[in-house]
Amino acid sequence: MSEHLAYSYLWWTVSHASDATGPMAGVPYDGADPQYADLYHEYSKEFLTPEPGGRAGAVGRREAPLSWRQTYFAVSRT
């Protein structure tokens, strides 16, 4: 059994952000496109809001929502 699925909720948050500088600044990454939700997870806007002093996509020490954890545990039991 792998523990990677649980942490993927936090790892993939950056896929919903965009570059802050450079020629692609402000262009959303693939994770922000709803057609890729099955690859990058769906997130609430509140969860993706940077912590004070943080960068976009950086969720710090936030926990994945209870609904995600319940889904993860249900999948891991199969």
PENOR-V242697 format. One record per residue. SS is DSSP state (H for helix, E for strand, L for the rest). PHI is phi in whole degrees, -180 to 180 (* if undefined). PSI is psi in radians with two decimals (none if undefined). Layout:
SS PHI PSI
SS PHI PSI
//
This chain:
L * 2.47
L -109 2.52
L -92 -0.03
H -66 -0.54
H -61 -0.73
H -61 -0.80
H -77 -0.32
H -60 -0.49
H -61 -0.66
H -82 -0.68
H -62 -0.65
H -83 -0.05
H -59 -0.63
H -63 -0.41
H -68 -0.19
H -100 0.06
L -98 -2.73
E -157 2.90
E -64 2.48
L -87 -0.45
L -137 2.98
L 91 -3.12
L -65 -0.37
L -104 0.26
E -56 2.28
L 84 -0.16
L -81 2.07
E -62 2.51
L -72 2.95
H -56 -0.61
H -62 -0.39
H -77 -0.20
L -89 2.08
H -55 -0.44
H -68 -0.25
H -106 0.25
H -57 -0.57
H -72 -0.27
H -94 -0.63
H -115 0.12
L 71 2.71
L -98 2.49
L -132 2.63
L -79 2.66
H -61 -0.59
H -63 -0.69
H -67 -0.61
H -84 -0.16
L -65 2.22
L -61 2.56
L -69 2.72
L -51 2.23
L 79 0.02
L -95 2.99
L -99 2.80
L -57 2.38
L 86 -0.14
L -95 1.95
L -101 0.04
L 60 -2.24
L -100 0.39
L -64 2.63
L -96 2.61
L -62 2.55
L -59 2.69
H -55 -0.72
H -61 -0.67
H -68 -0.77
H -62 -0.68
H -66 -0.70
H -63 -0.80
H -58 -0.81
H -66 -0.63
H -64 -0.74
H -68 -0.70
H -70 -0.30
L -84 -0.21
L -85 none
//
